[in-house]
Amino acid sequence: MNSQKLSQESICDQISDLIPAYALGATDPDERALVEANLARCPQAQEALTEYRAISENFLFSIPPATPPASLATRLQASLNAAPPAAEADHTARAGESKWWTQLTAWLTPRTWNASPLAALVVLVILVAGAVQLTRLSTQQAAILERMDAQTALLTQQGEVIQDQTAVLVLLSAGNAFRAELPAATGSDPAVTAAALYDPQGNRAFIYADGFPVLDANQTYQIWLIQGETRVSGGTFNVDHYGRGFHVLWNRETIGSFDAIGITTEPAGGSQAPTSNPVVRGQLTSGAPVYGQLP
């Protein structure tokens, strides 16, 4: 089974090598028969053939028609009349086979392009192959850039998480951290809970949520610092599939100048003011000193 698979792959490789010439009708009968007998089992060769045909057709139709010189018929007739005997022609052919590279070089020189269809065919094959390769390289480059952007975004996110964790450790090590419980508000699932870790004299608070429902893509959770009837946004966050979330909020005023913290469900991107009842809410004034980490 493996040998059959390798044999088919080898045939497909041969087919792929012949595709540029086959698309232009430049294969000999044996090569053409090989391609047509196996093309259906070589998907990559089929794709390449489609690309080559599209490019070569556009290229050929873009070439303006040329009128042959009036003397061409006369020269052709003279060549036929002066044709060498069969033995001499055979000798000439054999000598020419040993000089094929010299002939190919001559065909590719500018002075003979207009008179050599084979030279034009060779150039066309090179141009088509180059165009196909350029298209594939462009596609590969776009995929690489997309992966690099995704990796950059992931590294940025990881860097932010590390910064948040470092800030929590600094707060805990300073010995002036307070913890306020944010229990489920009226009408919410009793299993929903959150906690706030903060320094009353500082400008940051660390919010840990647990048991929160996972929201749709068009919704988010938003934190509010509460002082009387005033609500100041502390930012938005989402939870993982376990219902857990972590957010660091910052405010110009010290956290201790506010009375409470609440969390509501808002449209994606957040709101200027709460548009729904709180999921959890807790008093900052009831916060107690804590030494340790969030649960």
BALOBA-1460 file (C-alpha; in Angstrom, 3 decimals):
// residues 295
<rec num="1" residu="m" x="0.000" y="0.000" z="0.000"/>
<rec num="2" residu="n" x="2.787" y="2.403" z="0.934"/>
<rec num="3" residu="s" x="4.704" y="1.587" z="-2.260"/>
<rec num="4" residu="q" x="1.593" y="2.358" z="-4.327"/>
<rec num="5" residu="k" x="1.204" y="5.664" z="-2.510"/>
<rec num="6" residu="l" x="4.846" y="6.569" z="-3.122"/>
<rec num="7" residu="s" x="4.508" y="5.574" z="-6.788"/>
<rec num="8" residu="q" x="1.470" y="7.832" z="-7.208"/>
<rec num="9" residu="e" x="3.270" y="10.709" z="-5.497"/>
<rec num="10" residu="s" x="6.217" y="10.226" z="-7.857"/>
<rec num="11" residu="i" x="3.905" y="10.312" z="-10.867"/>
<rec num="12" residu="c" x="2.218" y="13.461" z="-9.545"/>
<rec num="13" residu="d" x="5.628" y="15.093" z="-9.164"/>
<rec num="14" residu="q" x="6.360" y="14.302" z="-12.821"/>
<rec num="15" residu="i" x="2.976" y="15.679" z="-13.832"/>
<rec num="16" residu="s" x="3.605" y="18.910" z="-11.892"/>
<rec num="17" residu="d" x="6.927" y="19.392" z="-13.700"/>
<rec num="18" residu="l" x="5.184" y="19.023" z="-17.075"/>
<rec num="19" residu="i" x="2.235" y="21.327" z="-16.302"/>
<rec num="20" residu="p" x="3.840" y="24.616" z="-17.549"/>
<rec num="21" residu="a" x="4.644" y="23.128" z="-20.963"/>
<rec num="22" residu="y" x="1.343" y="21.177" z="-21.108"/>
<rec num="23" residu="a" x="-0.673" y="24.350" z="-20.469"/>
<rec num="24" residu="l" x="0.994" y="25.921" z="-23.510"/>
<rec num="25" residu="g" x="0.689" y="22.811" z="-25.717"/>
<rec num="26" residu="a" x="4.457" y="22.360" z="-25.758"/>
<rec num="27" residu="t" x="4.639" y="18.720" z="-24.586"/>
<rec num="28" residu="d" x="5.433" y="15.821" z="-26.892"/>
<rec num="29" residu="p" x="2.808" y="13.065" z="-27.427"/>
<rec num="30" residu="d" x="4.218" y="10.818" z="-24.691"/>
<rec num="31" residu="e" x="4.333" y="13.628" z="-22.139"/>
<rec num="32" residu="r" x="0.825" y="14.759" z="-23.059"/>
<rec num="33" residu="a" x="-0.481" y="11.203" z="-22.661"/>
<rec num="34" residu="l" x="1.210" y="10.900" z="-19.250"/>
<rec num="35" residu="v" x="-0.370" y="14.135" z="-18.025"/>
<rec num="36" residu="e" x="-3.870" y="13.345" z="-19.281"/>
<rec num="37" residu="a" x="-3.807" y="9.802" z="-17.892"/>
<rec num="38" residu="n" x="-2.871" y="10.859" z="-14.364"/>
<rec num="39" residu="l" x="-4.052" y="14.458" z="-13.952"/>
<rec num="40" residu="a" x="-7.323" y="13.423" z="-12.290"/>
<rec num="41" residu="r" x="-5.374" y="11.813" z="-9.417"/>
<rec num="42" residu="c" x="-3.077" y="14.817" z="-8.836"/>
<rec num="43" residu="p" x="-5.063" y="17.696" z="-7.236"/>
<rec num="44" residu="q" x="-2.062" y="20.011" z="-6.927"/>
<rec num="45" residu="a" x="-1.233" y="19.553" z="-10.592"/>
<rec num="46" residu="q" x="-4.869" y="20.338" z="-11.501"/>
<rec num="47" residu="e" x="-4.709" y="23.558" z="-9.485"/>
<rec num="48" residu="a" x="-1.403" y="24.537" z="-11.105"/>
<rec num="49" residu="l" x="-2.809" y="23.823" z="-14.584"/>
<rec num="50" residu="t" x="-5.750" y="26.140" z="-13.939"/>
<rec num="51" residu="e" x="-3.396" y="28.923" z="-12.842"/>
<rec num="52" residu="y" x="-1.026" y="28.467" z="-15.777"/>
<rec num="53" residu="r" x="-3.848" y="28.415" z="-18.320"/>
<rec num="54" residu="a" x="-5.423" y="31.575" z="-16.910"/>
<rec num="55" residu="i" x="-2.140" y="33.485" z="-16.950"/>
<rec num="56" residu="s" x="-0.984" y="32.198" z="-20.348"/>
<rec num="57" residu="e" x="-4.330" y="33.014" z="-21.985"/>
<rec num="58" residu="n" x="-4.211" y="36.563" z="-20.659"/>
<rec num="59" residu="f" x="-0.624" y="36.872" z="-21.844"/>
<rec num="60" residu="l" x="-1.335" y="35.522" z="-25.342"/>
<rec num="61" residu="f" x="-4.417" y="37.694" z="-25.875"/>
<rec num="62" residu="s" x="-2.401" y="40.753" z="-24.854"/>
<rec num="63" residu="i" x="0.083" y="40.257" z="-27.746"/>
<rec num="64" residu="p" x="-0.969" y="42.293" z="-30.848"/>
<rec num="65" residu="p" x="-1.221" y="40.312" z="-34.110"/>
<rec num="66" residu="a" x="1.696" y="40.734" z="-36.509"/>
<rec num="67" residu="t" x="1.574" y="40.577" z="-40.300"/>
<rec num="68" residu="p" x="4.298" y="38.291" z="-41.735"/>
<rec num="69" residu="p" x="6.694" y="39.964" z="-44.187"/>
<rec num="70" residu="a" x="5.908" y="39.547" z="-47.873"/>
<rec num="71" residu="s" x="9.213" y="37.783" z="-48.481"/>
<rec num="72" residu="l" x="8.443" y="34.993" z="-45.970"/>
<rec num="73" residu="a" x="6.718" y="32.747" z="-48.532"/>
<rec num="74" residu="t" x="9.605" y="33.181" z="-50.986"/>
<rec num="75" residu="r" x="12.196" y="32.278" z="-48.335"/>
<rec num="76" residu="l" x="10.223" y="29.208" z="-47.237"/>
<rec num="77" residu="q" x="9.927" y="27.981" z="-50.840"/>
<rec num="78" residu="a" x="13.653" y="28.502" z="-51.394"/>
<rec num="79" residu="s" x="14.403" y="26.556" z="-48.206"/>
<rec num="80" residu="l" x="12.287" y="23.625" z="-49.373"/>
<rec num="81" residu="n" x="13.948" y="23.583" z="-52.799"/>
<rec num="82" residu="a" x="17.388" y="23.575" z="-51.177"/>
<rec num="83" residu="a" x="16.595" y="20.804" z="-48.660"/>
<rec num="84" residu="p" x="19.568" y="18.366" z="-48.236"/>
<rec num="85" residu="p" x="19.328" y="14.644" z="-49.027"/>
<rec num="86" residu="a" x="18.038" y="12.348" z="-46.287"/>
<rec num="87" residu="a" x="21.496" y="11.134" z="-45.230"/>
<rec num="88" residu="e" x="22.828" y="14.666" z="-45.066"/>
<rec num="89" residu="a" x="19.775" y="15.835" z="-43.141"/>
<rec num="90" residu="d" x="20.241" y="13.017" z="-40.626"/>
<rec num="91" residu="h" x="23.904" y="13.968" z="-40.158"/>
<rec num="92" residu="t" x="22.919" y="17.609" z="-39.719"/>
<rec num="93" residu="a" x="20.270" y="16.667" z="-37.129"/>
<rec num="94" residu="r" x="22.748" y="14.641" z="-35.095"/>
<rec num="95" residu="a" x="25.252" y="17.471" z="-35.155"/>
<rec num="96" residu="g" x="22.508" y="19.858" z="-34.085"/>
<rec num="97" residu="e" x="21.606" y="17.690" z="-31.080"/>
<rec num="98" residu="s" x="25.060" y="18.251" z="-29.617"/>
<rec num="99" residu="k" x="24.632" y="21.993" z="-29.971"/>
<rec num="100" residu="w" x="21.181" y="22.378" z="-28.471"/>
<rec num="101" residu="w" x="22.355" y="24.738" z="-25.722"/>
<rec num="102" residu="t" x="24.050" y="26.993" z="-28.295"/>
<rec num="103" residu="q" x="20.842" y="27.062" z="-30.311"/>
<rec num="104" residu="l" x="18.732" y="27.811" z="-27.259"/>
<rec num="105" residu="t" x="21.051" y="30.696" z="-26.370"/>
<rec num="106" residu="a" x="20.784" y="32.010" z="-29.910"/>
<rec num="107" residu="w" x="16.990" y="31.755" z="-29.838"/>
<rec num="108" residu="l" x="16.900" y="33.835" z="-26.680"/>
<rec num="109" residu="t" x="19.035" y="36.680" z="-28.085"/>
<rec num="110" residu="p" x="17.027" y="39.851" z="-28.858"/>
<rec num="111" residu="r" x="17.845" y="39.875" z="-32.581"/>
<rec num="112" residu="t" x="16.060" y="36.546" z="-33.172"/>
<rec num="113" residu="w" x="13.025" y="36.899" z="-30.920"/>
<rec num="114" residu="n" x="10.764" y="38.195" z="-33.693"/>
<rec num="115" residu="a" x="11.685" y="35.250" z="-35.931"/>
<rec num="116" residu="s" x="11.639" y="32.416" z="-33.380"/>
<rec num="117" residu="p" x="8.305" y="31.106" z="-32.055"/>
<rec num="118" residu="l" x="10.171" y="28.684" z="-29.800"/>
<rec num="119" residu="a" x="12.009" y="31.541" z="-28.120"/>
<rec num="120" residu="a" x="8.695" y="33.261" z="-27.451"/>
<rec num="121" residu="l" x="7.332" y="30.005" z="-26.057"/>
<rec num="122" residu="v" x="10.302" y="29.590" z="-23.702"/>
<rec num="123" residu="v" x="9.970" y="33.164" z="-22.476"/>
<rec num="124" residu="l" x="6.225" y="32.679" z="-21.983"/>
<rec num="125" residu="v" x="6.790" y="29.536" z="-19.906"/>
<rec num="126" residu="i" x="9.292" y="31.415" z="-17.733"/>
<rec num="127" residu="l" x="6.909" y="34.352" z="-17.261"/>
<rec num="128" residu="v" x="3.947" y="32.129" z="-16.407"/>
<rec num="129" residu="a" x="5.978" y="30.051" z="-13.961"/>
<rec num="130" residu="g" x="7.293" y="33.203" z="-12.319"/>
<rec num="131" residu="a" x="3.809" y="34.702" z="-12.002"/>
<rec num="132" residu="v" x="2.424" y="31.535" z="-10.396"/>
<rec num="133" residu="q" x="5.349" y="31.337" z="-7.989"/>
<rec num="134" residu="l" x="4.946" y="35.016" z="-7.079"/>
<rec num="135" residu="t" x="1.249" y="34.472" z="-6.317"/>
<rec num="136" residu="r" x="2.033" y="31.522" z="-4.054"/>
<rec num="137" residu="l" x="4.790" y="33.437" z="-2.259"/>
<rec num="138" residu="s" x="2.422" y="36.370" z="-1.675"/>
<rec num="139" residu="t" x="-0.165" y="34.018" z="-0.155"/>
<rec num="140" residu="q" x="2.450" y="32.431" z="2.104"/>
<rec num="141" residu="q" x="3.711" y="35.853" z="3.181"/>
<rec num="142" residu="a" x="0.184" y="36.983" z="4.090"/>
<rec num="143" residu="a" x="-0.321" y="33.844" z="6.207"/>
<rec num="144" residu="i" x="3.003" y="34.399" z="7.991"/>
<rec num="145" residu="l" x="2.138" y="38.033" z="8.758"/>
<rec num="146" residu="e" x="-1.257" y="36.967" z="10.108"/>
<rec num="147" residu="r" x="0.379" y="34.448" z="12.459"/>
<rec num="148" residu="m" x="2.896" y="37.080" z="13.584"/>
<rec num="149" residu="d" x="0.067" y="39.522" z="14.398"/>
<rec num="150" residu="a" x="-1.714" y="36.843" z="16.442"/>
<rec num="151" residu="q" x="1.476" y="36.019" z="18.338"/>
<rec num="152" residu="t" x="2.127" y="39.718" z="19.007"/>
<rec num="153" residu="a" x="-1.392" y="40.149" z="20.399"/>
<rec num="154" residu="l" x="-0.934" y="37.092" z="22.623"/>
<rec num="155" residu="l" x="2.400" y="38.372" z="23.941"/>
<rec num="156" residu="t" x="0.833" y="41.767" z="24.665"/>
<rec num="157" residu="q" x="-2.013" y="40.113" z="26.580"/>
<rec num="158" residu="q" x="0.408" y="37.969" z="28.563"/>
<rec num="159" residu="g" x="2.483" y="41.043" z="29.365"/>
<rec num="160" residu="e" x="-0.590" y="42.822" z="30.750"/>
<rec num="161" residu="v" x="-1.441" y="39.814" z="32.917"/>
<rec num="162" residu="i" x="2.096" y="39.760" z="34.319"/>
<rec num="163" residu="q" x="1.884" y="43.479" z="35.109"/>
<rec num="164" residu="d" x="-1.421" y="42.967" z="36.934"/>
<rec num="165" residu="q" x="-0.038" y="40.065" z="38.944"/>
<rec num="166" residu="t" x="3.031" y="42.098" z="39.862"/>
<rec num="167" residu="a" x="0.863" y="44.992" z="41.041"/>
<rec num="168" residu="v" x="-1.167" y="42.625" z="43.252"/>
<rec num="169" residu="l" x="2.005" y="41.225" z="44.805"/>
<rec num="170" residu="v" x="3.298" y="44.735" z="45.462"/>
<rec num="171" residu="l" x="0.025" y="45.683" z="47.162"/>
<rec num="172" residu="l" x="0.031" y="42.569" z="49.330"/>
<rec num="173" residu="s" x="3.674" y="42.933" z="50.297"/>
<rec num="174" residu="a" x="3.133" y="46.559" z="51.347"/>
<rec num="175" residu="g" x="0.852" y="45.363" z="54.151"/>
<rec num="176" residu="n" x="-1.899" y="47.953" z="53.548"/>
<rec num="177" residu="a" x="-4.288" y="45.895" z="51.393"/>
<rec num="178" residu="f" x="-7.986" y="45.716" z="52.218"/>
<rec num="179" residu="r" x="-10.510" y="43.202" z="50.935"/>
<rec num="180" residu="a" x="-14.199" y="43.933" z="50.364"/>
<rec num="181" residu="e" x="-16.663" y="41.167" z="49.560"/>
<rec num="182" residu="l" x="-19.066" y="41.813" z="46.666"/>
<rec num="183" residu="p" x="-21.979" y="39.400" z="47.229"/>
<rec num="184" residu="a" x="-24.731" y="38.649" z="44.718"/>
<rec num="185" residu="a" x="-27.208" y="41.514" z="44.423"/>
<rec num="186" residu="t" x="-30.960" y="41.080" z="44.765"/>
<rec num="187" residu="g" x="-32.294" y="39.044" z="41.861"/>
<rec num="188" residu="s" x="-28.915" y="37.543" z="40.950"/>
<rec num="189" residu="d" x="-27.808" y="33.939" z="41.239"/>
<rec num="190" residu="p" x="-26.620" y="33.420" z="44.852"/>
<rec num="191" residu="a" x="-23.628" y="31.459" z="43.516"/>
<rec num="192" residu="v" x="-22.268" y="34.600" z="41.862"/>
<rec num="193" residu="t" x="-19.623" y="36.316" z="43.962"/>
<rec num="194" residu="a" x="-16.749" y="38.766" z="43.658"/>
<rec num="195" residu="a" x="-14.124" y="40.442" z="45.813"/>
<rec num="196" residu="a" x="-12.155" y="43.691" z="45.649"/>
<rec num="197" residu="l" x="-8.553" y="44.013" z="46.839"/>
<rec num="198" residu="y" x="-7.428" y="47.632" z="47.267"/>
<rec num="199" residu="d" x="-5.431" y="50.204" z="49.177"/>
<rec num="200" residu="p" x="-7.840" y="52.874" z="50.494"/>
<rec num="201" residu="q" x="-5.172" y="55.525" z="49.862"/>
<rec num="202" residu="g" x="-4.272" y="54.166" z="46.413"/>
<rec num="203" residu="n" x="-5.789" y="54.559" z="42.970"/>
<rec num="204" residu="r" x="-6.070" y="50.904" z="42.008"/>
<rec num="205" residu="a" x="-8.419" y="48.071" z="42.887"/>
<rec num="206" residu="f" x="-8.179" y="44.432" z="41.847"/>
<rec num="207" residu="i" x="-11.507" y="42.751" z="41.148"/>
<rec num="208" residu="y" x="-11.890" y="38.959" z="41.195"/>
<rec num="209" residu="a" x="-15.181" y="37.475" z="39.906"/>
<rec num="210" residu="d" x="-16.340" y="33.870" z="40.255"/>
<rec num="211" residu="g" x="-19.443" y="32.003" z="39.108"/>
<rec num="212" residu="f" x="-20.485" y="34.726" z="36.651"/>
<rec num="213" residu="p" x="-22.574" y="33.665" z="33.639"/>
<rec num="214" residu="v" x="-20.671" y="33.632" z="30.344"/>
<rec num="215" residu="l" x="-22.034" y="36.470" z="28.196"/>
<rec num="216" residu="d" x="-22.682" y="36.705" z="24.474"/>
<rec num="217" residu="a" x="-20.147" y="38.508" z="22.282"/>
<rec num="218" residu="n" x="-22.306" y="41.656" z="22.267"/>
<rec num="219" residu="q" x="-22.238" y="41.986" z="26.085"/>
<rec num="220" residu="t" x="-19.634" y="42.637" z="28.765"/>
<rec num="221" residu="y" x="-19.371" y="43.130" z="32.521"/>
<rec num="222" residu="q" x="-18.689" y="46.673" z="33.731"/>
<rec num="223" residu="i" x="-17.393" y="47.758" z="37.151"/>
<rec num="224" residu="w" x="-18.729" y="50.873" z="38.879"/>
<rec num="225" residu="l" x="-17.231" y="52.872" z="41.727"/>
<rec num="226" residu="i" x="-20.159" y="54.221" z="43.744"/>
<rec num="227" residu="q" x="-20.279" y="57.430" z="45.767"/>
<rec num="228" residu="g" x="-23.808" y="58.436" z="46.750"/>
<rec num="229" residu="e" x="-25.724" y="58.717" z="43.479"/>
<rec num="230" residu="t" x="-22.549" y="59.000" z="41.402"/>
<rec num="231" residu="r" x="-21.355" y="56.067" z="39.318"/>
<rec num="232" residu="v" x="-17.806" y="56.114" z="37.905"/>
<rec num="233" residu="s" x="-16.795" y="53.411" z="35.444"/>
<rec num="234" residu="g" x="-13.945" y="51.177" z="36.522"/>
<rec num="235" residu="g" x="-13.645" y="49.417" z="33.155"/>
<rec num="236" residu="t" x="-15.040" y="46.298" z="31.541"/>
<rec num="237" residu="f" x="-14.068" y="42.629" z="31.621"/>
<rec num="238" residu="n" x="-15.262" y="39.193" z="30.555"/>
<rec num="239" residu="v" x="-15.095" y="35.803" z="32.235"/>
<rec num="240" residu="d" x="-13.729" y="32.475" z="31.041"/>
<rec num="241" residu="h" x="-15.863" y="29.363" z="30.512"/>
<rec num="242" residu="y" x="-15.614" y="28.684" z="34.262"/>
<rec num="243" residu="g" x="-17.244" y="32.046" z="35.011"/>
<rec num="244" residu="r" x="-14.034" y="33.518" z="36.421"/>
<rec num="245" residu="g" x="-12.596" y="36.923" z="35.640"/>
<rec num="246" residu="f" x="-9.928" y="39.316" z="36.895"/>
<rec num="247" residu="h" x="-9.691" y="43.047" z="36.307"/>
<rec num="248" residu="v" x="-7.491" y="45.906" z="37.470"/>
<rec num="249" residu="l" x="-9.218" y="49.280" z="37.671"/>
<rec num="250" residu="w" x="-7.595" y="52.678" z="38.047"/>
<rec num="251" residu="n" x="-9.177" y="55.978" z="39.075"/>
<rec num="252" residu="r" x="-7.891" y="59.510" z="39.602"/>
<rec num="253" residu="e" x="-9.542" y="59.603" z="43.018"/>
<rec num="254" residu="t" x="-8.377" y="57.276" z="45.773"/>
<rec num="255" residu="i" x="-10.389" y="54.077" z="46.095"/>
<rec num="256" residu="g" x="-11.156" y="54.889" z="49.737"/>
<rec num="257" residu="s" x="-13.094" y="57.996" z="48.652"/>
<rec num="258" residu="f" x="-15.865" y="55.773" z="47.260"/>
<rec num="259" residu="d" x="-18.541" y="53.999" z="49.263"/>
<rec num="260" residu="a" x="-19.109" y="50.816" z="47.253"/>
<rec num="261" residu="i" x="-18.354" y="48.819" z="44.107"/>
<rec num="262" residu="g" x="-20.913" y="47.179" z="41.819"/>
<rec num="263" residu="i" x="-20.794" y="45.157" z="38.614"/>
<rec num="264" residu="t" x="-23.483" y="45.257" z="35.914"/>
<rec num="265" residu="t" x="-24.075" y="43.647" z="32.525"/>
<rec num="266" residu="e" x="-23.651" y="46.161" z="29.686"/>
<rec num="267" residu="p" x="-23.420" y="46.241" z="25.886"/>
<rec num="268" residu="a" x="-19.986" y="45.381" z="24.465"/>
<rec num="269" residu="g" x="-17.661" y="48.346" z="24.889"/>
<rec num="270" residu="g" x="-19.360" y="49.528" z="28.078"/>
<rec num="271" residu="s" x="-21.821" y="52.295" z="28.941"/>
<rec num="272" residu="q" x="-21.615" y="55.851" z="30.250"/>
<rec num="273" residu="a" x="-23.915" y="54.870" z="33.133"/>
<rec num="274" residu="p" x="-25.382" y="51.564" z="34.357"/>
<rec num="275" residu="t" x="-28.193" y="50.235" z="32.141"/>
<rec num="276" residu="s" x="-29.053" y="47.131" z="34.193"/>
<rec num="277" residu="n" x="-29.356" y="46.032" z="37.787"/>
<rec num="278" residu="p" x="-26.106" y="45.037" z="39.509"/>
<rec num="279" residu="v" x="-24.951" y="41.425" z="39.431"/>
<rec num="280" residu="v" x="-22.917" y="41.959" z="42.623"/>
<rec num="281" residu="r" x="-22.423" y="44.892" z="44.954"/>
<rec num="282" residu="g" x="-20.368" y="45.430" z="48.105"/>
<rec num="283" residu="q" x="-19.419" y="48.206" z="50.517"/>
<rec num="284" residu="l" x="-15.825" y="49.432" z="50.461"/>
<rec num="285" residu="t" x="-16.328" y="50.912" z="53.899"/>
<rec num="286" residu="s" x="-16.686" y="47.382" z="55.287"/>
<rec num="287" residu="g" x="-13.384" y="46.231" z="53.818"/>
<rec num="288" residu="a" x="-10.990" y="44.520" z="56.205"/>
<rec num="289" residu="p" x="-7.171" y="44.315" z="56.150"/>
<rec num="290" residu="v" x="-5.926" y="41.224" z="54.386"/>
<rec num="291" residu="y" x="-2.604" y="39.448" z="54.051"/>
<rec num="292" residu="g" x="-2.454" y="36.902" z="51.279"/>
<rec num="293" residu="q" x="-3.856" y="36.401" z="47.835"/>
<rec num="294" residu="l" x="-7.251" y="36.399" z="46.240"/>
<rec num="295" residu="p" x="-9.007" y="33.011" z="46.183"/>
